[in-house]
Amino acid sequence: MTYCVAVSTEGGLVFCSDSRTNAGPDMLSSYSKMHIFNPADDRVFVLLTAGNLATTQSILSRIEQDLEEDKPNLRSCSKMIEAARYVSQICRKEHEQAQIDTGSADINTSASIILGGQIKGGATELYMLYSAGNFINSADETPYFQIGESKYGKPILDRIISRETSLEDAARCTIVSMDSTIKSNATVGAPIEVLVYEKDSFETNHYIKMEEDDNYLREIKQAWNEALSVAFAKLPLFHWEKRSVNLQTVTENYQNNSNK
């Protein structure tokens, strides 16, 4: 399983993905699900992938091969919607070919992809692509997309993310969303990749990759857990209750447990 999330704000785009592909008592493996294409100085594309690993690898190989040949590719697209149409058609063809190759309807060969980026002269855009070859665009009402194990990380996104959210706050929110998912589902795990793309920059240098023991990731987890503990302690009491613990005690207890 996997979890990927991408956010579209007024300032640009944020992408976050885990790297877990298998999880079991005796087997853990990882594979990057964030793929960056910068085929020219005037454009940048980021793909987050989930689903059948063989299908997603075929899709990526096809995109890379087209860039080397004289045929429609990410370099020849003049608008982001053309790029979305191009990649979605590759998704459909590779999904159909995977079904033929497996020869079994019982094997799920589908893949889901989030495509985001910008072509000079246009705005940053975010798309959700499906194996059937169709796609949808983000909107003010839905400024983020998720693929994979999405339910655990959705509540924090719904409460925080909007078009007006700063890029850095959106990035922190996706990390908290990822941490919530990892905590509830062992099939999602580090390394975690985060890319913050500032509109009109056409650069992808605001990128971090965090292992489980990463200092910044640990600080985010601790700060979020502590904030939740304090917020929970401040919830209104039932009419028959008396508050038996003050907020300072809650905070001290959390810090003591974290240091053990």
N, C-alpha and C positions, 0 to 999 in steps of 0.2 A: 504494500500500500504506500501511498505518498500523500503529501499535502503541499499545495502551492497556492499562493495568493498574490494578486497584483492589484494595485490601487492607482486610480487616476485622480489627480488633484489639479488645481489651477497652476501649480508650480511645476508639474511634471508627472513622472510615474515612479512607482515603487514596486519592486518585485522581491518575493521571498519564497524560498523553496527548501525542503529537506532533501536528504540524499539516500534515504533508506529504500532498499529494493526487496530485501528479504529479512524476515525476523522470526527466529525460532530459538528453542533452547540450545541448539548446537550450531546455529548458522546465522551470521549477520553479514550483510554485504551492502555496499553503497554505490550509487551512480548519480552523477550530477543531472539534475532536471532543469537547470537554467542554462540556456544556450544563447549566446550573444553574437549577432551578425552586424558587422560594420563595413559593408562592401564598398562604400564610398564616403567621402568627407561630408556629404550632404544628407546622410541618412543613417539611422541606427534602428535595429530590430532586436527584440528580446523575446524568446520563446520559453515558456514553462510547460513541461510535459508531464502527463500522467496516463496510466493505463498500461496496455501491453508493451513491454520494453522492446521487443523485437520490432513491433510496428513503429514505435517512436524513433528507433534508430534508423529504420528504413526511410522515414519521413525526413529526418535530418540529413541523411546521406544524399537523398534526392535533391534537397535544397542546395547542399554544398556542390553537388555535381552540376546542377544547372548554372551555378555561378561561374563555372569553368568552361561552359559551352555557350555557343551562339544560339540561345533560345530564351524565352521569357524567364526572368528570374527576379530576385529582390533588387538587383541593380537597375532593372529596366522599368520597374513600377514607378509611376509618377505621383501616385497618391496612396495613402495608407489603406484605403478600402480595396485598392487593386492588389496590394500585398496580402491582405486578408483573404481575398478571393483566390489568389494564387496558391497560398499555403493550404487553404481549406480544400482545394481540389486535389492537391497532393495527398492530404489526409484521406480523402475518399478513395483515391486510387490505390494507395498503399494498404488501406484497410481491406478493400475488396481483394487485392492480391494475397494478403495474409490469410483470408478466409479460404481462398483456393489452395494455397500452399498447405494449410493444416488439414483440409479435407474433412473437417468436423465442425458441425454447428454448435457443439458443446464447448468449444474453446473460445473464450472471449478475446478477440484480437483488436478490439476497439481502442482508441486513444483519444484523449481530450487535450487540447492545447490552448493556452492563453498567449496571445500575440499582442505585444505592445511596442510602440516606437514612434518615430517621427521622420518625415521626409521634409526637407527644407521648403518653406513656402506654405506648409500646412501645420496644423496643430498636433500635439501629442494625442495619440488615440490608443484605445485598448479594446481588444476583441476576444470573445470566447469562440473557439472553433470546435466543431464536432466531426466525428468520423463520417457522418452522412454527407459532408461537404458543405453544410450550412454554417452560419456564424451570426453572432449578435454583437452589437457595439455597447460600450458602457454609456451610462446616462447619469444625469444629476441624481436620479432616484436610486441608481445602482452604480456607485462610483468604484466598486471593486468586484473582482471575480475570484472564485475559488475553484479548484479542481482537486480530486482525490478525497481524502478524509476531512470533509469540510465542517461537520456539525459542531465539533468541540471548539473550534476557533472563531466561529461566527458571532457569538454574542458581543465580544469586545469590539469587533469591527462595526457592528450595528450601532453601538453606543458612542463610538469615537469618530469614525471616518465620515467625512463630507468633502465636497469639492474645495472647501475653504481650509481644510486641514493642511498644515505645513508638511513639506516633504519629510523632514526629520521626525515629526510626530507620527506621521503615517508609517514611517519605517519602524519606529519603536512599537507602534500598535501591531504591525504584522509580526514582530518578534514575540510579543506577548501572546498573540493569536497562535503562533507556532508552538510556543512553550505549553500553552493550554492543551493543544492537540497531542503533543508528545507525552504529557503527563497522563492523558487518558487513553492513549493508544500506543502500544509497544511497536506497532508496525511503522510508525513514523519516528524518525530520529536524525540526529546530527550525522555529518556536518550540515549546518544551516548556511545557506547563501542569501545575501541581501544585496540588491543593487538599487541605488537611488539615481534616477535620471532626471536632471534639471532641463526643462524645456529650452530648446534652441541652443543647447550646448553641443550636441552631437558627440558627447564624450561619455564613456562608461567607467570612469576612474573612481567613482564613489561606490566601491564594491568591497564587501567583506565576506569572509568565509569563517564560520565559527564552529570549532569542535566542542564536544560536551564540556570540556574543562576551560573554555575560553573565559577570560576574566570579565569582559563586558557582558557576555551572556549570563554569567553567574550574578553580576550586579543587577541586571534587569530582573532576573528571577527573584532575587532576594527583595528588591524594592517593591515588586508587584505583590509578592506574597505578604509582605509586611503591611502594605497598604490595604489589602483585602482583609487582613486580620483586624486592623483598626476600624475599617469601615463596618465590618460585621459587628464589632463590639458596640458601635454607635447606633445600631438598628433600634427602632422604638420597642419598648417593652410591652408585654401584655399587661392588662390593668391590675393583675394580681401579683406581678413581679416586683422585686426590688433589685436594683443593679448591684451585684455583689463583687464586680471586678471593674476597676477603672481602666482608662485607656493606657495609662503609663504602664500598668501591670501587664496588659496584653502585649504591648510593644517589647517590654523587657523579656517576657516569656518567649516571644518569637526569636529575639536576638540570641537568647541563651541556647535555644534549640538549634539555631542555625550554626552556632559556633561549635557544637559538639561533633 
